[in-house]
């Protein structure tokens, strides 16, 4: 019986132990990165903004992009008005954007919009590189300059830091902001330092025209950005992390309407993990398999809340078993070590996000947030198609 319980605890503890070991390494390597010197000043960019019924926010996004520190004649702001039923296209034009309108009710979603926009961009022949910005996003003025310096340094795929535009709107937005700090800033800094791919986040992505010609963007899953980053990794192309530039998107301050968004993010991630983990592991054992190894580790590492639930399950079982046999206390100490790793990772994420000490109090509600996420995944488990996030006044 004692041996069987040890085996059970080992099987239950192994996944969070491996995840925490990976997270601990990334946390230790998350010091600030030194950007490359300026370069690529002659590059021309198309900034693609996929938008479906975004008349409320598109003017702010276009205004932000018009303030970029790059010669105005060397970049275009291209709004892809995808199956819009409101005034998104006209508002975008009024504020100085080029607008590509797309109407196809049977093929809807960001993946189709991006494929359409990238194809039109290639036909126009204006841009040397393409940048993707969400319709509810404000960028830092140095975005194109930072991408150009990476391209001059040899990069063909880039990801800016993906942050939150409205971090102080509610406890929910503060909690997600801290999570973004951990998932985007901490991990991406470390993966850049390791020389592997930081992956794509969907917002603040950049690609050279040469790369898109060689490996076209043709994905329409619920996590097309994550999937394309893995496709690039399988082809030996790493995504470079651009730490000094930001693309900050608006979050819904309440649960209303945001459960479909959460399902797209996490449900799509799980689907991609099922589809690509085997291929990544097969590539990892081959020469120069570091990119694939890291991408597989990233896919196999669940969200922090889920890791925490696994650790708590092991801790409860270890505590009960230790009442019978003190030897099981070793598993409880292992759980304490994992909790400390998770806490250090979260604190490092908080340190890298624009929130003060009071935001740490919101982490006491994290268990409720994790339960809400699980509920969102369950409620929308049958949904395989893209569903627009509803904003508050909708």
HUWOFEN-V736752 format. One record per residue. N is the residue number from 1. NEAR is the number of other ideal C-beta (glycine too) atoms within 8 Angstrom. D_FIRST is the distance of its C-alpha to the first C-alpha in Angstrom with 1 decimal. Layout:
N,NEAR,D_FIRST / N,NEAR,D_FIRST
This chain:
1,4,0.0 / 2,7,3.8 / 3,6,5.5 / 4,7,5.1 / 5,10,6.2 / 6,9,8.7 / 7,8,9.9 / 8,9,10.5 / 9,14,12.3 / 10,8,14.2 / 11,7,15.4 / 12,11,16.5 / 13,12,18.1 / 14,8,19.9 / 15,8,22.7 / 16,12,23.8 / 17,10,23.5 / 18,9,25.9 / 19,12,28.1 / 20,13,28.4 / 21,8,29.2 / 22,10,32.0 / 23,13,33.2 / 24,11,33.3 / 25,9,35.5 / 26,13,37.8 / 27,13,38.2 / 28,7,39.2 / 29,10,41.8 / 30,12,43.4 / 31,6,46.6 / 32,5,49.9 / 33,10,51.3 / 34,4,54.8 / 35,9,56.7 / 36,8,58.9 / 37,5,62.7 / 38,6,64.7 / 39,10,65.7 / 40,8,66.5 / 41,6,69.1 / 42,5,70.8 / 43,11,67.8 / 44,10,68.2 / 45,15,65.4 / 46,15,64.7 / 47,14,62.5 / 48,14,61.0 / 49,18,60.0 / 50,13,58.4 / 51,15,59.2 / 52,13,58.8 / 53,9,60.7 / 54,12,60.5 / 55,9,64.0 / 56,6,62.7 / 57,11,61.3 / 58,17,63.0 / 59,10,66.1 / 60,8,64.0 / 61,15,62.1 / 62,15,65.4 / 63,9,67.0 / 64,10,64.2 / 65,13,64.6 / 66,10,68.4 / 67,7,67.8 / 68,10,66.1 / 69,7,67.6 / 70,10,68.8 / 71,5,72.3 / 72,6,72.7 / 73,3,74.3 / 74,9,71.3 / 75,13,68.7 / 76,9,68.5 / 77,12,66.5 / 78,15,65.6 / 79,16,64.2 / 80,15,62.7 / 81,13,63.4 / 82,13,61.0 / 83,9,61.8 / 84,12,63.1 / 85,4,64.7 / 86,7,65.8 / 87,6,68.0 / 88,16,65.6 / 89,11,68.0 / 90,7,71.2 / 91,11,69.6 / 92,16,68.3 / 93,9,71.8 / 94,7,73.5 / 95,11,71.5 / 96,7,72.3 / 97,13,69.5 / 98,7,70.0 / 99,11,68.4 / 100,11,67.1 / 101,7,66.7 / 102,11,64.3 / 103,5,64.3 / 104,8,61.8 / 105,5,60.0 / 106,4,57.8 / 107,6,56.4 / 108,11,55.4 / 109,9,53.4 / 110,10,53.4 / 111,11,52.7 / 112,13,55.8 / 113,14,57.9 / 114,14,57.0 / 115,13,57.7 / 116,12,61.0 / 117,14,61.9 / 118,13,61.0 / 119,8,63.1 / 120,10,66.0 / 121,13,65.7 / 122,10,65.9 / 123,6,68.9 / 124,8,70.7 / 125,4,70.2 / 126,7,70.5 / 127,12,67.2 / 128,8,65.7 / 129,15,62.4 / 130,14,60.7 / 131,14,58.8 / 132,14,56.7 / 133,14,56.8 / 134,12,55.5 / 135,14,58.1 / 136,9,56.8 / 137,15,56.7 / 138,8,58.8 / 139,15,58.8 / 140,6,59.8 / 141,7,63.3 / 142,9,62.2 / 143,15,60.0 / 144,14,62.4 / 145,11,63.4 / 146,13,59.8 / 147,16,59.1 / 148,15,62.4 / 149,14,61.5 / 150,13,58.2 / 151,16,60.1 / 152,9,62.6 / 153,8,59.8 / 154,5,58.6 / 155,9,56.1 / 156,9,56.2 / 157,17,53.5 / 158,14,53.0 / 159,16,51.1 / 160,15,52.4 / 161,13,50.3 / 162,14,49.4 / 163,13,49.7 / 164,13,50.4 / 165,11,54.0 / 166,9,53.4 / 167,12,50.5 / 168,6,51.6 / 169,7,52.2 / 170,7,49.0 / 171,7,45.5 / 172,12,44.3 / 173,14,46.7 / 174,13,45.9 / 175,13,42.2 / 176,10,42.9 / 177,16,45.3 / 178,16,42.7 / 179,10,40.4 / 180,14,43.3 / 181,15,43.9 / 182,15,40.4 / 183,8,40.2 / 184,12,43.8 / 185,14,45.2 / 186,16,42.3 / 187,13,40.7 / 188,14,44.0 / 189,15,45.5 / 190,14,42.6 / 191,15,42.7 / 192,12,46.5 / 193,9,46.1 / 194,9,43.8 / 195,6,46.4 / 196,11,44.3 / 197,14,45.0 / 198,12,44.6 / 199,13,44.5 / 200,12,46.8 / 201,10,46.7 / 202,11,49.4 / 203,11,51.8 / 204,18,53.8 / 205,14,53.3 / 206,14,56.0 / 207,12,56.9 / 208,11,59.8 / 209,11,62.0 / 210,7,61.4 / 211,12,57.6 / 212,13,58.1 / 213,7,60.6 / 214,5,58.1 / 215,9,54.9 / 216,7,56.2 / 217,11,54.2 / 218,5,53.6 / 219,10,50.3 / 220,9,50.1 / 221,10,46.4 / 222,11,45.2 / 223,12,44.3 / 224,14,47.2 / 225,10,47.5 / 226,13,43.9 / 227,13,44.3 / 228,11,47.6 / 229,14,46.2 / 230,14,43.6 / 231,10,46.3 / 232,15,48.3 / 233,15,45.4 / 234,11,44.9 / 235,7,48.6 / 236,7,48.3 / 237,11,49.9 / 238,12,48.4 / 239,14,49.1 / 240,11,50.6 / 241,13,49.8 / 242,15,52.9 / 243,12,51.8 / 244,7,55.3 / 245,15,56.1 / 246,11,54.6 / 247,16,54.4 / 248,10,53.5 / 249,12,52.9 / 250,9,53.1 / 251,13,50.0 / 252,13,50.0 / 253,9,49.5 / 254,9,47.8 / 255,8,45.3 / 256,7,48.2 / 257,13,48.8 / 258,11,46.3 / 259,12,43.3 / 260,14,44.9 / 261,10,45.4 / 262,11,41.7 / 263,15,40.8 / 264,12,43.1 / 265,9,41.7 / 266,12,37.9 / 267,13,38.0 / 268,12,40.3 / 269,11,38.2 / 270,8,35.1 / 271,11,37.4 / 272,14,38.8 / 273,10,35.3 / 274,7,34.5 / 275,7,37.9 / 276,13,38.1 / 277,11,34.8 / 278,6,34.7 / 279,8,38.4 / 280,16,37.9 / 281,10,35.0 / 282,8,37.1 / 283,10,40.0 / 284,10,38.0 / 285,6,37.5 / 286,8,41.2 / 287,3,43.8 / 288,6,44.6 / 289,10,41.5 / 290,9,41.0 / 291,12,42.4 / 292,14,40.0 / 293,11,37.0 / 294,12,37.7 / 295,16,38.6 / 296,12,35.2 / 297,9,33.4 / 298,10,35.5 / 299,13,34.8 / 300,10,31.0 / 301,9,31.1 / 302,7,30.8 / 303,7,32.9 / 304,10,32.0 / 305,11,31.2 / 306,9,28.6 / 307,16,27.0 / 308,12,27.0 / 309,9,25.2 / 310,12,22.4 / 311,13,22.2 / 312,9,22.2 / 313,9,19.3 / 314,15,17.1 / 315,11,18.6 / 316,8,17.8 / 317,12,14.1 / 318,15,14.0 / 319,9,16.0 / 320,8,13.9 / 321,12,10.7 / 322,13,13.2 / 323,5,14.3 / 324,6,11.1 / 325,7,10.9 / 326,5,14.2 / 327,7,13.1 / 328,14,12.4 / 329,9,16.2 / 330,7,17.1 / 331,15,16.2 / 332,12,18.4 / 333,8,21.2 / 334,12,21.0 / 335,14,21.7 / 336,8,24.6 / 337,9,26.0 / 338,13,26.0 / 339,10,27.7 / 340,8,30.3 / 341,12,31.0 / 342,14,31.5 / 343,8,33.7 / 344,10,35.7 / 345,15,36.3 / 346,12,37.4 / 347,8,39.7 / 348,13,41.2 / 349,16,41.9 / 350,13,43.5 / 351,7,45.6 / 352,9,46.9 / 353,14,47.9 / 354,5,51.0 / 355,11,49.4 / 356,4,49.8 / 357,4,47.3 / 358,6,47.4 / 359,13,45.6 / 360,7,42.4 / 361,6,42.3 / 362,10,42.0 / 363,10,38.6 / 364,5,37.3 / 365,9,37.9 / 366,10,35.9 / 367,7,33.0 / 368,7,35.6 / 369,11,37.0 / 370,12,33.7 / 371,8,33.4 / 372,10,37.0 / 373,12,36.4 / 374,8,33.5 / 375,9,35.9 / 376,13,38.7 / 377,12,36.7 / 378,7,35.7 / 379,8,39.2 / 380,12,40.8 / 381,7,38.2 / 382,4,40.9 / 383,9,43.5 / 384,4,44.1 / 385,7,47.6 / 386,9,49.1 / 387,9,49.8 / 388,7,52.1 / 389,9,50.9 / 390,7,53.0 / 391,9,54.7 / 392,8,55.3 / 393,4,58.7 / 394,5,57.8
